[in-house]
Amino acid sequence: MNNTTKTHVCRRSLERLLNLAQKQAKKSSEETVSLGIVGETKIKQFNSIYRKKNQVTDVLSFENDDRLSREEPLGEILVCLSVAKKQAKQMKHSLKKEMNRLVLHGFLHLIGYDHMKEKEAEKMESLETKILNKYDQI
């Protein structure tokens, strides 16, 4: 995890969430991901370059296409902390809960889930909800 912001984000909590997500999605527990916590300028830059959308977003995922072994990260997840804070406030829940939601969302993209079509979106959202509910009970 590389946090380029001044706000503390609990790495251990996110690791536990991703370990649970791997088990629930029936993926190897040896997978690793790189996580970046960034500001609006950086996420906008990446969104513009890689998605051709010149705007700030909450989370981006990048698969590691050059991955040669399981020792290398599956990919990278970038979360914009200021957007996460705004969304947490709008949804009336904690920043921790919003960070969990965004990191999980990014991870599910890395393991092949998408939400471009309605049926895919329902499947992804269902798994996301299941994992977050299970995590909240731990």
C-alpha positions in Angstrom: 0.0 0.0 0.0 1.3 3.4 -0.9 -0.7 6.2 0.7 0.3 9.6 -0.8 -2.2 11.5 1.4 -1.9 12.7 5.0 -4.9 10.7 6.2 -4.1 7.4 7.9 -5.7 4.3 6.2 -5.6 1.0 8.1 -3.6 -1.4 5.9 -4.4 -4.5 8.1 -8.1 -3.9 7.8 -7.9 -3.8 4.0 -5.7 -6.9 3.9 -8.3 -8.8 5.9 -11.0 -7.6 3.6 -9.1 -8.7 0.5 -8.3 -12.1 2.0 -12.0 -12.7 2.7 -12.8 -11.5 -0.9 -10.3 -14.0 -2.4 -11.9 -16.8 -0.4 -15.5 -15.8 -1.3 -14.6 -15.4 -5.0 -12.8 -18.7 -4.8 -9.4 -17.2 -5.9 -6.0 -18.3 -4.7 -5.2 -16.8 -1.3 -1.7 -16.1 -2.6 -2.7 -13.3 -4.9 -1.4 -9.9 -4.1 -2.4 -6.5 -5.2 -0.8 -3.1 -5.1 -3.0 -0.4 -3.5 -2.5 3.4 -4.0 -4.3 6.0 -2.0 -4.1 9.2 -4.0 -5.5 12.7 -4.4 -7.8 14.1 -7.0 -5.0 15.4 -9.3 -3.4 11.9 -9.6 -6.6 10.0 -10.1 -7.8 12.5 -12.7 -4.5 12.1 -14.5 -4.8 8.3 -14.6 -8.5 8.4 -15.5 -7.7 10.8 -18.4 -4.8 8.7 -19.7 -6.2 5.2 -19.4 -10.0 5.7 -19.7 -10.0 8.9 -21.8 -12.2 10.5 -19.1 -10.8 13.9 -18.0 -12.5 13.8 -14.5 -12.0 12.8 -11.0 -13.3 9.3 -10.0 -13.4 7.2 -6.9 -11.5 4.1 -7.8 -9.5 2.7 -10.7 -8.1 -0.8 -11.3 -5.3 -1.8 -13.6 -4.5 -5.4 -14.3 -0.9 -6.5 -14.4 -0.8 -7.7 -18.1 2.9 -8.4 -17.9 2.6 -10.7 -14.8 4.9 -13.6 -15.1 4.3 -15.3 -11.7 2.0 -15.3 -8.7 4.8 -13.4 -6.8 4.0 -10.3 -8.8 0.8 -8.3 -8.0 -2.4 -9.2 -9.8 -2.7 -5.5 -10.5 -3.1 -2.1 -8.9 -6.1 -0.4 -7.3 -6.1 3.4 -7.0 -8.5 5.0 -4.6 -9.1 8.8 -4.4 -9.3 9.6 -0.7 -11.1 12.9 -1.0 -13.8 11.3 -3.2 -14.1 8.4 -0.7 -14.5 11.0 2.1 -17.3 12.8 0.2 -19.1 9.5 -0.7 -18.9 8.3 2.9 -20.5 11.6 4.0 -23.2 11.3 1.4 -24.0 7.7 2.3 -23.8 8.5 6.0 -21.3 5.9 6.8 -17.6 5.9 7.9 -14.6 6.5 5.8 -13.4 3.0 6.7 -16.6 1.5 5.3 -16.3 3.5 2.1 -12.6 2.6 1.7 -13.6 -1.1 2.1 -16.3 -0.7 -0.5 -14.0 1.0 -3.0 -11.0 -1.4 -2.5 -13.3 -4.4 -2.8 -14.9 -3.0 -6.0 -11.4 -2.5 -7.5 -10.3 -6.0 -6.5 -13.4 -7.6 -8.1 -12.5 -5.8 -11.4 -9.0 -7.3 -11.1 -10.3 -10.8 -10.8 -12.6 -10.4 -13.8 -15.9 -8.9 -12.6 -17.4 -6.0 -14.5 -20.6 -3.9 -14.6 -20.9 -2.8 -18.2 -24.0 -5.0 -18.7 -26.9 -5.3 -16.4 -26.5 -9.0 -15.7 -22.8 -8.5 -15.0 -23.5 -5.6 -12.7 -26.0 -7.6 -10.7 -23.6 -10.4 -10.2 -20.8 -8.1 -9.2 -22.9 -6.1 -6.9 -24.3 -9.2 -5.2 -20.9 -10.5 -4.5 -19.7 -7.1 -3.3 -22.6 -6.9 -0.9 -22.1 -10.5 0.3 -18.4 -10.0 1.1 -19.0 -6.6 2.8 -21.8 -8.1 5.0 -19.6 -11.0 5.9 -16.7 -8.8 6.7 -18.8 -6.6 8.9 -19.6 -9.7 11.0 -16.0 -10.6 11.6 
